[in-house]
Amino acid sequence: MPKTGRFLGLPYDFRPPTVARMRAGLWDPGERRVLVPKAFGWGFDVNVHALLRRIRLIPRS
């Protein structure tokens, strides 16, 4: 079984987590999507930066 991919339409990543991937999943100013693939596991994480930008607590750049 591959360590990354999609199953039942949801992304998965079972590689050992890294600080960079965990941080990118939770706070990525360069990503416009609120829901991003999990850094480890199955499903999605919330990109808090994109969420705050959408509710206008962070100005758009």
C-alpha positions as CSV (number, residue, x, y, z in Angstrom):
1,M,0.0,0.0,0.0
2,P,1.4,3.5,-0.9
3,K,2.1,5.8,2.0
4,T,0.2,8.7,0.4
5,G,-2.8,8.9,-1.9
6,R,-6.6,9.0,-1.7
7,F,-9.1,6.5,-0.3
8,L,-12.9,6.9,-0.6
9,G,-12.2,10.4,-2.0
10,L,-10.2,11.5,1.1
11,P,-6.5,12.1,1.1
12,Y,-4.2,10.1,3.4
13,D,-0.5,10.4,4.3
14,F,1.1,7.8,6.5
15,R,4.7,9.0,6.2
16,P,6.3,9.9,9.5
17,P,5.2,13.5,10.3
18,T,7.6,16.4,10.2
19,V,7.4,19.7,11.8
20,A,7.4,21.5,8.4
21,R,4.4,19.4,7.1
22,M,2.5,19.8,10.4
23,R,3.0,23.5,10.4
24,A,2.1,23.8,6.7
25,G,-1.2,22.0,7.4
26,L,-2.2,24.3,10.2
27,W,-0.7,27.7,9.2
28,D,0.2,28.2,5.5
29,P,-0.1,31.8,4.3
30,G,0.6,30.8,0.7
31,E,-2.4,28.4,0.6
32,R,-5.8,29.8,-0.1
33,R,-7.8,26.6,0.8
34,V,-9.2,26.3,4.3
35,L,-9.2,22.5,4.2
36,V,-5.9,21.0,3.3
37,P,-4.8,17.3,3.3
38,K,-3.6,16.1,6.7
39,A,0.1,16.1,7.5
40,F,-0.3,12.7,9.0
41,G,-3.4,10.4,8.9
42,W,-6.6,10.3,6.8
43,G,-8.7,13.4,6.0
44,F,-8.2,17.1,6.2
45,D,-6.7,19.7,8.5
46,V,-7.9,23.3,8.9
47,N,-5.5,25.9,7.6
48,V,-6.1,28.5,10.3
49,H,-4.4,31.3,8.4
50,A,-6.8,30.9,5.4
51,L,-9.7,30.6,7.8
52,L,-8.8,33.9,9.6
53,R,-8.2,35.6,6.2
54,R,-11.7,34.5,5.1
55,I,-13.4,35.9,8.2
56,R,-11.3,39.1,7.7
57,L,-9.2,38.9,10.9
58,I,-6.1,38.9,8.7
59,P,-5.9,41.4,5.8
60,R,-5.5,39.9,2.3
61,S,-2.1,40.4,0.8
